[in-house]
């Protein structure tokens, strides 16, 4: 089970978070401050929808900045290929597997901030990600999915 304070992420993913944080602080904060100033100039703040919207936007932005800052501070950089050198699935491992109908698939186990199911990047916190962690080639893993119990056999780990 992943440590709730740790954010598992690749070096590239961490850099993307840092870039996004920098953009929000240096660009978006200034834009919202300008919107607030423009709305203040419209007059009575108690009935000023533009002012209320800009303040709501500011609150949302500050929450996003705090989330990114926390993720960066709690980041644990993972190696691409995870623990695969020791033959065990870890965060960063690419897993080849097959289902009971012999359909072969592949996914990479990543931290939740890099999860992208459409590109076969599966979060270590997802049911399938948790099921694979700690297993080795040849193991059969099972987990509860919305469609019911799912079983996969691990064919290879990179």
N, C-alpha and C positions, 0 to 999 in steps of 0.2 A: 504494500500500500504506500503511495507516495506521501512524503512529508508535506503537510499543508502549507508550510511556510516557504518551502523551496519551489522555485520555478525552473524546471528543466528545459534548457534551450540550447540550440547550437550557437556557435560564435556568430554566424551570419544572422540568425534570428535576434540575438542580443543587439547587434548593430542596428537592425531595423527598428527595434524598440527605442534605442537611444536616438536615432534619427527622427522618429515620430515624436518623441518627447521634446526634442529640440525645436521641431517645427511648431508644436502646440504652444510652447513657451514663448518663442521668439516671433512667431507670425500670428497665430490665432488669438493669443492673448491681446495683442495690440489691436487686431481687427475688432474684437468684442469691446475693448475699451473705447474705441472710436464710435461704435454703435451706441454704447451707453451715453457717451457725451452728446452725440447727435440727438438721441431721444430726450435727454435732459433739456436741450435747447428748445424742444417743442412745447415746454410749459409744464402745467400741473402734472406732477408725477403720480398722484393718486389715481388718475384716470387715463394714464398714458400707456396704451397697449404695447407700443414699441419699446418703452422703457422696461416693462414687465418681461417682454419676450427676450430682450437683450440680457436682463439679469438672470433669467432662466438659462439662457445659453451660456452665460458666464459660469453659473453653478455647475452645469453639466461638464463644461471644459475643465474646471478645477478638479472635478471628480475624476475625469479621465487622466489628467496630469498626475494626480495622486496614485491612481492605479498603476500607471506606467512606471512611476518612480518606485513604487513598492516592488513591482515585478523585477525591475533592474537591480534593486538592492538585494533581492532574494534569489537572483539568478544563479543557477548552477550550470556552468557551461558543460555541455556533453560533447563527446567525440562522435562524429558520424561513424557509424558501425557499432556504437554502444559497447556492450560486453561481448560482442560476437567473437572476439579473439579467444575467449574462454569457452565458447560454444553455448553460451546462455543468452537468451533474449533480454536485452536491456533497452533503456531509452536511447535512441539513436540506431538501433538495429533495424535492418531490413529483413523481413521474414517472408519466405516463400512457403505457401501452405495450400492444402486442398480440402475441399468440403467432402461430405459423404457421397456426393454424386460425381466425385473425381474432377470437379472444376478447380483449376489451379489459379491462384491469386498471389499477389505480393503487396506488402505494405511496409512502410517505415514507421516505427514507433517514435513519436516526438512528444515534447511537452505541450501542454494545452494551448499555449500562445502561438504555436506553429502548426496546430492541427489544420488540415486541409483535406478532408475526405475525397474530394473530387480529384486530387492529385496523389491519392493513396498515402497520405500522411495522417496517421491515426494517433489520437491523444493517448498518452499513457494512463489517463484517468477514465477513458471510455471502457465499456464492458469488454470489448475485444482486446484493447490495449492491456488492461489489467489481467486478462486471461493469459496472454502470451508472456508477460513478464516472468522471468525466472525459469522458463522452460527451455528445453534443448531440442535439437533435431531428432525427429522420430516420435516426440511426445504428441499425444492427442490432448487438446484443450477443449473445454466446453464452457459456455457461458449462457446466461439468459438474455435473449434479445426480444424485442417487441413481438416478433413472429414465433417465439418459443425457444426451446433449448437448441443451441447451435454447437456443432462439433467440427473442429478443424484438426488436421494432422500437419505438423510442422515438417516441411521438406528440406528447408535450408535456412541458414541464418548468415547474413553478411554484416 
